Amino acid sequence: MMVVFTFTAAMASNAASVSTAQQKVTVQVSGSPGSSVQAPEVPFVPTPEGAVDGMLALAGVKPGDTVYDLGSGDGRIVISAVQKHGAKHAVGVDINPERIAEANQNASQAGVKNKVEFRQGDLFDADIRDASVVTLYLLPSVNERLKSKLLSELKPGTRIVSHSFDMGDWAPTKTVQSEGRTLYLWVVPERGTGGAPR
């Protein structure tokens, strides 16, 4: 029997001291069809409210936008996108069913259930093609792995915001400090313009 571990998402408590907070693992037992189990590796640490507002403001979220939060946790970015920033629709993707249940409950309490959606699954498998804004709070290694998906699937002009971590050799369009935290913004370039590494 062979067990393969694939790390799929992570978060950090702040930019100064990196502590893994939502690293997730897929366990695949070879030779056992349908035996894949997905579960969080460590406890969830939510994005501070100040960073949530800062990320959505940096992305310029406005009416008409569709916002995706990859690794959405308790749903606070998704909920804030429609509640405070007027997004048309927002989608959260998280591998942990407990976080999905919590996010749905929070959306109901916030009165935005008709404008948000939470999908349980691996963020690397998520269909993000209709996003106009993508938000991330992941580790640098995960951002690096995710970069090619973002560049190949998102429409030119889509804004991407990351809390605390950059994307290596893809230089951000803008970097700001918000309550002691670093936020990064990228804009997906037109195809073939050389605006981003592949």
VEXDREN-2710 file (C-alpha; in Angstrom, 1 decimal):
% VEXDREN-2710
k/r/px/py/pz
1/MET/0.0/0.0/0.0
2/MET/1.4/3.4/-1.0
3/VAL/0.3/6.6/0.7
4/VAL/0.9/9.9/-1.3
5/PHE/0.7/13.3/0.5
6/THR/-0.2/16.3/-1.7
7/PHE/-0.2/19.7/0.1
8/THR/-2.8/21.9/-1.5
9/ALA/-3.3/25.1/0.5
10/ALA/-1.9/27.0/3.4
11/MET/-2.2/30.2/5.4
12/ALA/0.0/32.2/7.7
13/SER/-0.8/34.2/10.9
14/ASN/1.0/37.3/9.7
15/ALA/3.8/38.6/7.4
16/ALA/6.4/38.9/10.2
17/SER/6.2/35.4/11.7
18/VAL/5.1/32.7/9.4
19/SER/3.1/30.0/11.1
20/THR/1.2/27.5/9.0
21/ALA/-2.4/27.8/9.7
22/GLN/-4.5/26.0/7.1
23/GLN/-2.2/23.6/5.4
24/LYS/-4.2/20.8/3.9
25/VAL/-3.4/17.3/2.8
26/THR/-4.8/14.7/0.5
27/VAL/-4.2/11.1/1.4
28/GLN/-4.5/8.7/-1.6
29/VAL/-4.3/5.0/-0.8
30/SER/-3.1/3.3/-4.0
31/GLY/-5.2/0.3/-5.1
32/SER/-8.3/1.4/-3.3
33/PRO/-10.6/3.2/-5.8
34/GLY/-12.5/6.1/-4.2
35/SER/-10.4/5.9/-1.1
36/SER/-9.1/9.5/-1.2
37/VAL/-9.5/11.4/2.0
38/GLN/-9.1/15.2/2.2
39/ALA/-8.8/16.9/5.6
40/PRO/-7.2/20.0/7.1
41/GLU/-3.7/19.5/8.4
42/VAL/-3.7/22.2/11.1
43/PRO/-6.2/24.6/12.6
44/PHE/-7.7/27.5/10.6
45/VAL/-6.5/31.0/11.3
46/PRO/-8.9/33.7/9.9
47/THR/-7.8/36.8/8.0
48/PRO/-8.0/39.8/10.2
49/GLU/-10.9/42.1/9.4
50/GLY/-8.6/45.0/8.6
51/ALA/-6.8/42.9/6.0
52/VAL/-10.1/41.7/4.6
53/ASP/-11.2/45.3/4.0
54/GLY/-7.7/46.3/2.7
55/MET/-7.6/43.4/0.2
56/LEU/-11.0/44.2/-1.2
57/ALA/-10.2/47.9/-1.4
58/LEU/-6.9/47.2/-3.1
59/ALA/-8.7/45.0/-5.7
60/GLY/-11.2/47.8/-6.3
61/VAL/-14.2/45.5/-5.8
62/LYS/-17.3/47.1/-7.2
63/PRO/-20.8/46.3/-8.3
64/GLY/-20.6/43.9/-11.2
65/ASP/-17.6/42.0/-9.9
66/THR/-17.4/38.3/-9.3
67/VAL/-15.0/37.6/-6.4
68/TYR/-13.3/34.2/-5.7
69/ASP/-11.6/33.5/-2.4
70/LEU/-9.3/30.5/-2.7
71/GLY/-8.9/28.9/0.8
72/SER/-12.0/30.8/2.0
73/GLY/-12.2/29.5/5.6
74/ASP/-15.1/31.0/7.5
75/GLY/-16.2/33.0/4.5
76/ARG/-15.4/36.5/5.7
77/ILE/-13.8/37.7/2.5
78/VAL/-16.6/36.4/0.4
79/ILE/-19.3/37.9/2.6
80/SER/-17.6/41.2/2.9
81/ALA/-17.1/41.4/-0.9
82/VAL/-20.9/41.5/-1.5
83/GLN/-22.0/43.1/1.8
84/LYS/-19.6/46.0/2.1
85/HIS/-18.1/46.3/-1.4
86/GLY/-21.1/45.6/-3.6
87/ALA/-19.8/42.6/-5.6
88/LYS/-22.5/41.0/-7.8
89/HIS/-21.5/37.5/-6.7
90/ALA/-18.7/35.9/-4.6
91/VAL/-17.5/32.3/-4.3
92/GLY/-15.4/30.7/-1.6
93/VAL/-13.4/27.5/-2.2
94/ASP/-12.1/25.5/0.8
95/ILE/-11.1/21.8/1.2
96/ASN/-12.5/21.6/4.8
97/PRO/-16.3/20.7/5.1
98/GLU/-16.4/22.3/8.5
99/ARG/-15.3/25.6/7.2
100/ILE/-17.8/25.4/4.3
101/ALA/-20.6/24.7/6.8
102/GLU/-19.4/27.6/9.0
103/ALA/-19.2/29.9/6.0
104/ASN/-22.7/29.1/4.9
105/GLN/-24.0/29.8/8.4
106/ASN/-22.1/33.1/8.5
107/ALA/-23.5/34.1/5.1
108/SER/-27.1/33.3/6.3
109/GLN/-26.6/35.4/9.4
110/ALA/-25.2/38.2/7.3
111/GLY/-28.2/38.1/5.0
112/VAL/-26.2/37.5/1.8
113/LYS/-26.9/33.9/1.1
114/ASN/-28.4/34.7/-2.3
115/LYS/-25.2/36.4/-3.5
116/VAL/-22.5/34.0/-2.2
117/GLU/-21.6/30.4/-2.8
118/PHE/-19.2/28.1/-1.0
119/ARG/-17.6/25.1/-2.7
120/GLN/-15.8/22.3/-1.0
121/GLY/-12.8/21.2/-2.9
122/ASP/-9.1/21.5/-3.8
123/LEU/-8.4/25.1/-4.9
124/PHE/-6.2/23.8/-7.7
125/ASP/-9.2/22.0/-9.2
126/ALA/-11.6/25.0/-8.9
127/ASP/-13.2/26.5/-11.9
128/ILE/-12.4/30.2/-11.5
129/ARG/-12.9/31.3/-15.1
130/ASP/-15.7/33.7/-14.4
131/ALA/-13.8/35.6/-11.6
132/SER/-13.1/39.3/-12.0
133/VAL/-11.3/39.4/-8.6
134/VAL/-9.4/36.6/-6.8
135/THR/-8.2/36.8/-3.2
136/LEU/-5.5/34.7/-1.6
137/TYR/-4.0/34.1/1.9
138/LEU/-1.6/31.3/1.2
139/LEU/2.0/30.5/1.6
140/PRO/4.6/31.5/-1.1
141/SER/5.1/27.9/-2.3
142/VAL/1.3/27.6/-2.8
143/ASN/1.2/31.0/-4.6
144/GLU/4.0/29.8/-6.9
145/ARG/2.2/26.6/-7.8
146/LEU/-1.1/28.5/-8.3
147/LYS/0.4/31.2/-10.6
148/SER/0.1/29.2/-13.8
149/LYS/-3.5/28.3/-13.1
150/LEU/-4.3/32.0/-12.5
151/LEU/-2.6/33.1/-15.7
152/SER/-4.0/30.5/-17.9
153/GLU/-7.6/30.5/-16.6
154/LEU/-8.4/34.1/-15.7
155/LYS/-9.5/36.7/-18.2
156/PRO/-7.1/39.6/-18.9
157/GLY/-7.8/42.4/-16.5
158/THR/-8.8/40.1/-13.6
159/ARG/-7.4/41.5/-10.3
160/ILE/-5.6/39.2/-7.9
161/VAL/-4.8/40.2/-4.3
162/SER/-2.7/38.3/-1.9
163/HIS/-2.3/38.9/1.9
164/SER/1.3/38.7/3.1
165/PHE/2.9/36.7/0.2
166/ASP/4.0/37.5/-3.3
167/MET/4.3/35.3/-6.4
168/GLY/8.0/35.1/-6.9
169/ASP/9.1/36.4/-10.2
170/TRP/5.7/37.8/-11.1
171/ALA/6.1/41.4/-9.9
172/PRO/3.0/42.9/-8.4
173/THR/1.2/45.9/-10.0
174/LYS/0.9/47.5/-6.5
175/THR/2.0/46.7/-3.0
176/VAL/0.5/48.4/0.1
177/GLN/0.8/48.3/3.8
178/SER/-2.5/47.9/5.7
179/GLU/-2.4/47.8/9.5
180/GLY/1.1/46.4/9.5
181/ARG/0.4/43.8/6.9
182/THR/1.6/43.6/3.3
183/LEU/-1.0/43.3/0.5
184/TYR/-0.1/42.6/-3.1
185/LEU/-2.1/43.3/-6.3
186/TRP/-1.6/41.8/-9.7
187/VAL/-3.6/42.4/-12.9
188/VAL/-3.8/39.5/-15.4
189/PRO/-2.1/40.8/-18.6
190/GLU/-3.3/40.3/-22.2
191/ARG/-2.2/37.0/-23.7
192/GLY/1.2/37.1/-25.3
193/THR/2.2/40.6/-23.9
194/GLY/4.9/39.2/-21.7
195/GLY/3.4/40.9/-18.7
196/ALA/3.9/37.9/-16.4
197/PRO/6.2/34.9/-16.1
198/ARG/4.9/31.5/-17.1
END
